[in-house]
Amino acid sequence: MTSRGTEGRQTVVISGAARGLGRALLRQCAARGDRVIALCRRPEALAGEPGMVEAVWLDLADETAILGLADRLGGTPIDLLVQNAAIRGATGGLAEVSGADLAAVMAVNVLGPLLLTRVLRPNLMAGCGRTVAMISSRAGSMAEGLDPDGDYAYRCSKAALNMATRKLAYDDPALTFLLLHPGWVQTEMGGPDAEVPVEVSARGILERIALATSADSGTFRTWDGRPVAW
Ligand SMILES: NC(=O)c1ccc[n+]([C@@H]2O[C@H](COP(=O)([O-])OP(=O)(O)OC[C@H]3O[C@@H](n4cnc5c(N)ncnc54)[C@H](OP(=O)(O)O)[C@@H]3O)[C@@H](O)[C@H]2O)c1
């Protein structure tokens, strides 16, 4: 089980925290008393959140900004890093595939999480929870991720994120790396027909994280605890 910080409350870092699933995760973490460092491109959007929420600007497409984040956070111990930010890219099928779009999606959805893990590892080692939760997607599963849409870049990026996370779990047993599929969630990305209310998905994800042990590192589960086939 993810252990709490020494003063009894966790410090949680969440990427893409200004809207969508990230915002719901932020609110639920703040409500249970966590200190939340909310990484986002629009810190002003979090002005009304409670005092334990600290908005920190970060564009995950900006490699230099990611590499500079450790300096900006100083030696702050971090218990839990939730890598939630992602983009969908072109959705028009093979006809719309382009190098620029694929590179942009891979930068935010794969390179960003890898670099963020690297720069925040010392902070995670200084914390108690030592957990990195990657918000992936069933869309990146070879076995379960085929639907009739045109999302080549997004699906490839989530498959790559899954492998990157498996590799992190293999290489770095000091941290617990979780891959979590949030469901088809009622956010801008999920669209108007999505099934899972964002608060329900966020609650499930936080439950999965709280129940996880180091033996779960490298596993891929849904927000409600079911394994996802690779
Ligand atoms: N919704 C679904 O049905 C669904 C299904 C499976 C998996 N997921 C995954 O769940 C996670 C959250 O998705 P969501 O539904 O909340 O999506 P969303 O509504 O589109 O929100 C995406 C979030 O990512 C942030 N973001 C995008 N590009 C960024 C960048 N370059 N730098 C920093 N932040 C950036 C956005 O910030 P801005 O406000 O600055 O744009 C926003 O906070 C994603 O990893 C997604 O792949 C979602």
The ligand as a Tripos MOL2 file, in Angstrom:
@<TRIPOS>MOLECULE
LIG
   48    52     1     0     0
SMALL
NO_CHARGES

@<TRIPOS>ATOM
      1 N1        -11.1740   10.5800  -21.6970 N.am      1 LIG1
      2 C1        -11.0530    9.2900  -22.0110 C.2       1 LIG1
      3 O1        -12.0330    8.6350  -22.4040 O.2       1 LIG1
      4 C2         -9.7300    8.6000  -21.8530 C.ar      1 LIG1
      5 C3         -9.6650    7.2310  -22.1630 C.ar      1 LIG1
      6 C4         -8.4690    6.5640  -21.9980 C.ar      1 LIG1
      7 C5         -7.3620    7.2450  -21.5240 C.ar      1 LIG1
      8 N2         -7.4410    8.5760  -21.2490 N.ar      1 LIG1
      9 C6         -6.2500    9.2280  -20.7480 C.3       1 LIG1
     10 O2         -6.5570    9.9470  -19.5650 O.3       1 LIG1
     11 C7         -5.6850   11.0720  -19.4250 C.3       1 LIG1
     12 C8         -6.5000   12.3320  -19.2010 C.3       1 LIG1
     13 O3         -7.3240   12.5240  -20.3160 O.3       1 LIG1
     14 P1         -8.5610   13.5470  -20.3270 P.3       1 LIG1
     15 O4         -9.7180   12.7680  -20.7990 O.co2     1 LIG1
     16 O5         -8.6360   14.2970  -19.0590 O.co2     1 LIG1
     17 O6         -8.0820   14.4930  -21.5270 O.3       1 LIG1
     18 P2         -8.3830   16.0310  -21.7880 P.3       1 LIG1
     19 O7         -9.7110   16.3730  -21.2860 O.co2     1 LIG1
     20 O8         -8.1020   16.2330  -23.2450 O.co2     1 LIG1
     21 O9         -7.2440   16.7460  -20.9140 O.3       1 LIG1
     22 C9         -5.8970   16.5730  -21.2910 C.3       1 LIG1
     23 C10        -5.0200   17.2320  -20.2630 C.3       1 LIG1
     24 O10        -3.6630   17.1150  -20.7090 O.3       1 LIG1
     25 C11        -3.0710   18.4120  -20.6790 C.3       1 LIG1
     26 N3         -2.0530   18.5750  -21.7120 N.ar      1 LIG1
     27 C12        -2.1450   18.3460  -23.0420 C.ar      1 LIG1
     28 N4         -1.0110   18.6870  -23.6530 N.ar      1 LIG1
     29 C13        -0.1710   19.1390  -22.6960 C.ar      1 LIG1
     30 C14         1.1360   19.6460  -22.7000 C.ar      1 LIG1
     31 N5          1.8450   19.7910  -23.8320 N.pl3     1 LIG1
     32 N6          1.6900   20.0160  -21.5390 N.ar      1 LIG1
     33 C15         1.0090   19.9050  -20.3740 C.ar      1 LIG1
     34 N7         -0.2620   19.4550  -20.3050 N.ar      1 LIG1
     35 C16        -0.8380   19.0800  -21.4580 C.ar      1 LIG1
     36 C17        -4.2360   19.3600  -20.9360 C.3       1 LIG1
     37 O11        -3.8670   20.6490  -20.5240 O.3       1 LIG1
     38 P3         -4.3910   21.9940  -21.2700 P.3       1 LIG1
     39 O12        -5.6210   22.4080  -20.5180 O.co2     1 LIG1
     40 O13        -3.2390   22.9560  -21.1280 O.co2     1 LIG1
     41 O14        -4.6610   21.6400  -22.7080 O.co2     1 LIG1
     42 C18        -5.3110   18.7140  -20.0850 C.3       1 LIG1
     43 O15        -5.1500   19.0660  -18.7170 O.3       1 LIG1
     44 C19        -4.8430   11.0880  -20.7020 C.3       1 LIG1
     45 O16        -3.6190   10.4600  -20.4630 O.3       1 LIG1
     46 C20        -5.6680   10.2730  -21.6760 C.3       1 LIG1
     47 O17        -4.8910    9.6970  -22.6970 O.3       1 LIG1
     48 C21        -8.5920    9.2690  -21.3940 C.ar      1 LIG1
@<TRIPOS>BOND
     1     1     2 1
     2     2     3 2
     3     2     4 1
     4     4     5 ar
     5     4    48 ar
     6     5     6 ar
     7     6     7 ar
     8     7     8 ar
     9     8     9 1
    10     8    48 ar
    11     9    10 1
    12     9    46 1
    13    10    11 1
    14    11    12 1
    15    11    44 1
    16    12    13 1
    17    13    14 1
    18    14    15 2
    19    14    16 1
    20    14    17 1
    21    17    18 1
    22    18    19 2
    23    18    20 1
    24    18    21 1
    25    21    22 1
    26    22    23 1
    27    23    24 1
    28    23    42 1
    29    24    25 1
    30    25    26 1
    31    25    36 1
    32    26    27 ar
    33    26    35 ar
    34    27    28 ar
    35    28    29 ar
    36    29    30 ar
    37    29    35 ar
    38    30    31 1
    39    30    32 ar
    40    32    33 ar
    41    33    34 ar
    42    34    35 ar
    43    36    37 1
    44    36    42 1
    45    37    38 1
    46    38    39 2
    47    38    40 1
    48    38    41 1
    49    42    43 1
    50    44    45 1
    51    44    46 1
    52    46    47 1
@<TRIPOS>SUBSTRUCTURE
     1 LIG1         1 GROUP 0 **** ****
